[in-house]
Amino acid sequence: MQEPPHANTPVPTRLVGRPFGPEQLGIVREQVKLAPPACRSEVARRVCAALQWRSPGGAYAWMSARVAMLRLHRLGLIALPPPRSRQNNEQRRLGRVPPAAPLPPVLACRVDQLGALRLQVVGSLAEARSYRAWLQQYHYLGYSATAGAQVRYLIVSDHGVLGAMGFGAAAWKVQARDRWIGWSAAQRRAGLHLVANHTRFLLLPWVRCPNLGSKVLALAARRVGADFRRRYGYAPVLLESFVQSDRFTGGVYRAANWHCVGSTRGRGRNHRSHTPGQPVKSVWVYPLRPNFRAGLGVAPAP
């Protein structure tokens, strides 16, 4: 394996939200050498163990480590082996999205006529394939695999699948949200895992049930904390969502008692530069408990 080509590239001081520097980079380079050839996932696992990168629930954060290793590779600070396939692991595991089928008949009724409305955690391979297919075919942003803690749901009733929704890692830095919370940069770094991002929300286009969206958001707010705790060993205390202002009003969030706290500057979810390049989005938040600021490590205002 060749040595990294860009020896003069500055070493990041933080990487996937963790302190980083030359000492950690040296450990990473050593683990790259020790890992079996042509195995990027093994590099990530070894780095997690060597640097003790763990999620708040105690498990090794190996998916975040894979993201970190890819960033270091692209900076030229390490040289990873070539990927075994041009498709990522989730694409290989889930297979191709099937071609869109003709839309079913319109389902038009009141919410109370749906019968046994519920959220079903995506757990099995079949459910994961369904979740991906629905989003890829009917959500305007499509489907994208994400690293980090996440809980995904199918929205189901006696009439079958009505849609899908997912929660994942919070945006790294959002001025409107951070100002509303009132936390410092250090408090944000320590508590960001306790904010869950409502990453996807889809009601299938043939489902026409007034107030269904706000009803589903209420169901999610009652159980998402417990589902995160069951899977990762901790529960978020605040939800966030970003609504593209030129496409949607955010009325479904308002009806579910979420709060609009401002707008983004068009820099993207994890963008760290000062150059706008994404649509402006309104920022919505929903506390999952009254003392959520204390849960985030923010002292109440005097």
N, C-alpha and C positions, 0 to 999 in steps of 0.2 A: 504494500500500500504506500502511495506517495505521501511525502510530508505536505502539510497545508501550504498552499501557494502564496498566501498573502500574510507574511509574517508581521507587516507593519500595520495591519488592521487593528484599530482600538478594540480592546476587550470590553464587552458590555459590563456595566456595573450591576445590572439586574437582568435576569433571564426568567421568563415565565413567572414573573412576580416574586422571584427569589434573589437574595443577594448573590452576586457573582463577581469574579475577578480572576487575575492571573493564576492564583493558587487553585481555584476550582477548575479553570481551563486545563491546567496541568493534569489534574486527576481525570478529567474527561478524556484527554489525549491518551493517557495510560490505559483507560478502559477500552478505548477504540482498538488499541494494539492487542489487548488480551482477549477480546471477543472473537468468536469463530468467524472465519472469513464469510463475507457476503451475507451478514445477518444484522440488519439495522435494529431489529427489535431486541436482540441480545445486547447490543450496545446500550440501548435505553435502560434495560433492566439492570445492567451492571452499574451504570451511572447512578440510578436511583439508590442502589445499595451502598455505593461508595460515598455518595454525598448525603445519604439519608433524606432523600426527597420523598416526603410522605404527604398524603392528603390529610385534611383535618380529622378524618375518621381513623387515621393510622395506617391505611394501606399505602403501598408504594405508588407514587404518582407517575406511573410509567408512560401513560399516554401524553402527559405534559412533558415528560422527558424526551419523548420522540419529537414533539414540536420543537423543543429547545435544541436538540441535536441537529435538526434540519436547518434551524436558523444559523447555528454555528457553521454548519457545512456551507451554507450559501454565502456567509461572510468570509469564507476561506480560512477559518480558524481551525477547522478539523477537516479531515477527508473521510467521509463515510463510504462504505462499499456501495456499488450501484444497487438500486432497488431490484428485487427479484422479479417484479412485474410492474408494468406501467399502470395497472389498475391498483387502487389501494385495497387494503385488507377487507374493508367493509363491502366494497363493490364486488370483490371476489366471493365473499361469504353470502351476500344477498343476491347476487346475480343481476342480470339486466332488468331494467324496468320494462314490463310488457307494454306493447302499444296500447294507446287509449282505446277503450271500448265505447260504444254508443252510450249516451247518458240514460240512466234508468228513468222511469216516470217521475214527475215532480211529486215530492212528498210535502203537501201543504196541510198543516194542522196547527193547533195550539200546542204549546209545550206540554201541558198536562195530558195531552192525548198521545204522546209518544210512548209512554209506558216504560217504566224501569230505566230512566235515563241515568247513565253512569259513565265513569271514566275507567278504562281498562288499561292497566300498566302494560306497556310493550315489553314482553319478556321472551317469548318464544321466537324462533327463526321465522315462522310463518307470520307472526304479528309484526316483526321488524320489516319483512318484505312488504306487507300491506301498508304499513306506515310510510315507508319510502315511496311506494308506488303512488299513494294518494297525493302526497306532497309534490312529487315530481310532475304529476299530470295536472294538478288543479291549483296549486299555490303559485302565486305570481313570482315568488323567489325560488321556486323549486325545492329540491332536497339537497342538503349538503351535510356531510359527516363532520362532526365537531369533537374535539378532544375535551377532556375534563369531565367533571360530575354532570350528569344529566338524567332526567326522568322524562320519558315519553309516554303519551297516552293515545289510545283510540277512543273516540267519543261514540258510544254505542247506546242503543235502546232496543226495544222489542222490534223495531223496524230495521235493525241491522246497524252497520257502521254509518255514522252521520258526519264524521270528520276526524281530525287529529290535532293534537297540540303537544308542544314540547317545552321543557324548561332546561336551561343549562347554565354555564358560567356567565357571571355578570361582565358587563363592559368594564375595561380596565379603568378608564377615567372619563367621566361625564360631568361637565361643569355644572349643569342645572341640577342634576341628582346630588352631586357632592355638596353643593351649596345648600341644598334643602336638608340633607342629612346633618351637615355641620361638622363633618369630621376632617381631621388633618390628613396629610399624605401618609403618615405612619399608621394612623388608625385605619385608613382605607386599605393599606397593604395587609394589615393584620385581620381585618374583618370582611374583606371583599367576598370570601367564600360563603358568607352568610346572606348574600344577595343573590337571588336566582333570576336569570333573564328568561322572560317568556319569548323564546326564540321563534316559535312557529304557532300559528293558530289558523286552522282551516275548517270551515263548514262546507261540506260538499255542495256543488252548485245546484243540485236538484232538491236540496233541503230548504224549504221555505216555511220556517217556524218563527214567528215574531218572538223576540226576547230570548231565543235559544242561546245566543252568544253570551249574554250576561248571566244566564243560568249556569252555563258550563264554566264560566270564570269563577262563579261562586263555589261550584263543586270543587274546582281545582284548589282554590284558596283554603278549603277545609281539609284537604288531604295531602297537598304537595309536601308540606313539612315532614309529615310522618313517613312518606315514601322516600324522601331524601335520607331521613334518619335510618330507615330500615336498610337502605342500600349502602350508605356512606358513613354512617355513624354520627351524623350531625344534621341539624335542621336549619334551613334558612329562616330569617326573621323578616325579610323584606323581598318583595317581588318587583321587578322592573320590566318595562316593555317599551319598544320604540315604534312609533306609528308614522309611516311616510306621509308627510303633510299634504303632498300634492295628489294623493290617491285616496286617503281616508280621513275622516274627522275624529276618530277615536271615540265615537259615541257609545260603542259597546263597552269600553272600559269605564266611561263616565257612568253608564247605567249600572255597572257592577261596583260602583263606589271607589274606583281607582282615582288617583289625583294626578292631574297634569302639572308638572313642576317646571316646565320650560321646553326649550328646543335644543337640538344638537346644532353643531356648526358645520355639519356635512363632511366630517373627517373619517367616518367609518367607525365600527365597533371597537377596534383595537388600534386605530391609527395613532401614531405618536408624533407625526410631523405637524406643521402648521399650515398645510396646503389642503383646502377643501377639495373634495372630489366625489362625495357621496350625496344623495338627496337629503335635504333637511328633514328631520323627524321630530315629532313631539315626544316628550319623555314622560312616561306614566309610571307611577309607583303605587304599591299596595302593601301596607304594613300587615304582617301576619300575627303581630301581638302588640298590645298597647305600648309596652316599654321597649320597642324594637331598637331605639337608639342606645339604650343601656346594653342590649345584646350585641350591638356593633362596637361597644367600647367607647361610646360618646357620652360624656357626662351631661346630664340635663342642664338646661340654661338656668342661671340663678334667678 
